[in-house]
């Protein structure tokens, strides 16, 4: 509760990230980088669906099911996206049913194209986007790190920001020493 309304208290400092690297059971630490620019997705089908959304990037070594076309460089007009399998389940069994929208399989959502509009006003850019994979490990909407860095720099003038989330590779996540470390 004491951190609510104080986002600076929910960010990790470089010292905290380094300390996490030395924590018991931790083998590797990665940073989830969030977009700091507006994102709007519109589905290009007969079903009218559009939403504001967030994007995140994580070092490729943490992606559990990295597709071969997981690459983006400035100038590319198509952005690959990996969606959390859990998000698809929430859409299918919560949102779609309550809104009279079609439920989607992984194969059907991968066949859909949608527009991804980033920015606002004079600096607005539109890309074609496709879901190219799903993650059972990371609960997020992932795009390549290069895309988030590009957007953050274009719309804020900065590529890097202190992260609010980390991803850890640990030997044994149930180890009591590790759990106690996280709780303190």
C-alpha positions in Angstrom: 0.0 0.0 0.0 2.8 2.4 0.8 4.0 2.2 -2.8 0.7 3.0 -4.4 0.8 6.3 -6.3 4.6 6.4 -6.0 5.9 4.6 -9.1 9.5 5.4 -8.3 9.2 3.0 -5.4 8.2 0.1 -7.7 11.3 0.3 -9.9 14.5 -1.6 -9.6 17.8 0.2 -9.2 21.0 -1.1 -10.8 22.2 -2.0 -7.3 19.1 -4.0 -6.6 19.5 -5.9 -9.9 23.1 -6.6 -9.1 22.1 -7.8 -5.6 19.5 -10.1 -7.1 22.2 -11.6 -9.3 24.0 -12.7 -6.2 20.9 -14.1 -4.4 20.7 -17.7 -3.3 19.6 -20.1 -6.2 19.7 -17.3 -8.8 21.5 -18.3 -12.0 20.5 -15.4 -14.3 18.6 -12.1 -14.1 16.8 -10.4 -16.9 15.0 -7.1 -17.2 11.5 -6.7 -18.6 11.5 -3.4 -20.5 8.1 -1.7 -20.9 6.9 0.7 -23.6 6.8 4.3 -22.5 4.7 5.3 -25.5 1.0 4.9 -26.4 0.1 1.7 -28.2 -3.2 0.9 -29.9 -4.0 -2.4 -31.6 -6.9 -2.8 -34.2 -7.8 -6.2 -35.6 -8.2 -6.3 -39.4 -11.2 -8.5 -39.6 -15.0 -8.3 -39.8 -15.0 -8.5 -36.0 -14.6 -4.9 -34.7 -11.9 -5.1 -32.0 -9.4 -2.5 -30.9 -7.7 -1.8 -27.7 -5.0 0.2 -26.0 -2.3 -2.1 -24.8 1.2 -2.4 -23.4 4.2 -4.1 -24.8 7.3 -5.5 -23.0 10.6 -7.0 -24.1 12.8 -9.5 -22.4 16.2 -10.8 -23.3 15.8 -13.6 -25.9 17.5 -16.1 -23.6 14.4 -16.1 -21.3 11.8 -16.7 -24.0 10.6 -20.3 -23.7 9.2 -20.7 -27.2 11.2 -18.3 -29.4 10.0 -18.4 -33.0 12.4 -18.2 -35.9 10.9 -14.9 -37.1 11.5 -13.2 -33.8 13.3 -10.2 -35.1 12.6 -6.5 -35.8 14.9 -3.7 -37.0 14.0 -0.1 -37.7 12.5 0.2 -41.1 10.6 -3.2 -40.8 6.8 -2.6 -41.2 5.8 -5.8 -39.4 6.2 -6.4 -35.7 6.2 -10.0 -34.3 4.4 -10.5 -31.0 4.5 -13.3 -28.5 1.4 -13.5 -26.3 1.1 -15.2 -22.9 -0.9 -18.4 -23.2 -2.7 -17.3 -20.1 -3.9 -14.1 -21.8 -5.4 -16.1 -24.6 -7.2 -18.2 -22.0 -8.5 -15.1 -20.2 -9.7 -13.7 -23.5 -11.4 -17.0 -24.5 -13.1 -17.9 -21.2 -13.7 -14.5 -19.7 -13.8 -11.7 -22.2 -15.0 -13.3 -25.5 -17.9 -15.2 -23.9 -19.1 -12.2 -22.0 -18.9 -9.9 -25.1 -20.3 -12.3 -27.7 -16.9 -12.4 -29.5 -15.5 -15.5 -31.1 -13.1 -17.7 -29.1 -9.7 -18.1 -30.7 -7.3 -21.0 -30.9 -3.6 -20.4 -31.0 -3.6 -21.2 -34.7 -6.5 -18.9 -35.5 -5.0 -15.9 -33.6 -1.7 -16.5 -35.5 -3.6 -16.2 -38.8 -5.0 -12.7 -37.9 -3.3 -9.5 -38.9 -3.8 -6.3 -37.0 -2.6 -2.8 -37.0 -0.3 -1.6 -34.2 -0.4 2.2 -33.9 2.3 3.7 -31.7 2.7 7.3 -30.6 0.3 10.2 -30.9 -0.2 13.2 -33.2 2.7 14.2 -35.4 4.8 11.3 -34.2 2.3 8.5 -34.8 3.4 5.4 -36.7 1.4 2.4 -37.8 2.8 -1.1 -38.2 1.3 -4.5 -39.3 1.6 -6.9 -36.4 1.2 -10.7 -36.1 1.2 -13.1 -33.2 4.1 -15.4 -34.0 4.1 -17.4 -30.7 2.9 -18.0 -27.2 4.7 -18.1 -23.9 3.8 -20.4 -20.9 6.5 -18.7 -18.9 6.1 -14.9 -19.3 2.7 -13.3 -18.6 2.9 -10.4 -21.0 2.7 -9.2 -24.5 6.2 -9.4 -25.9 7.8 -7.7 -28.8 11.5 -7.7 -29.7 13.8 -5.6 -27.5 14.8 -3.5 -30.6 11.1 -2.4 -31.1 10.6 -1.3 -27.5 14.0 0.5 -27.5 13.1 2.2 -30.8 9.7 3.4 -29.6 11.0 4.6 -26.3 13.8 6.6 -27.9 11.5 8.1 -30.6 8.7 9.1 -28.3 10.6 9.9 -25.0 14.2 10.6 -26.2 15.4 7.8 -23.9 16.0 4.1 -24.7 16.4 2.9 -21.1 14.3 3.3 -18.0 14.5 1.6 -14.6 12.6 -1.7 -14.8 9.5 -2.5 -12.7 9.8 -6.3 -13.4 12.6 -8.8 -13.5 12.8 -12.3 -14.7 14.9 -14.8 -12.8 16.4 -18.2 -13.7 16.8 -20.1 -10.5 18.0 -23.6 -9.6 15.2 -24.3 -7.1 12.4 -21.7 -6.7 11.0 -23.6 -3.7 14.3 -23.3 -1.8 13.6 -21.8 1.6 16.7 -19.6 1.6 15.6 -18.2 -1.8 12.0 -17.6 -0.5 13.3 -15.9 2.6 15.5 -13.7 0.5 12.6 -12.5 -1.6 10.4 -11.9 1.4 13.0 -9.6 3.1 
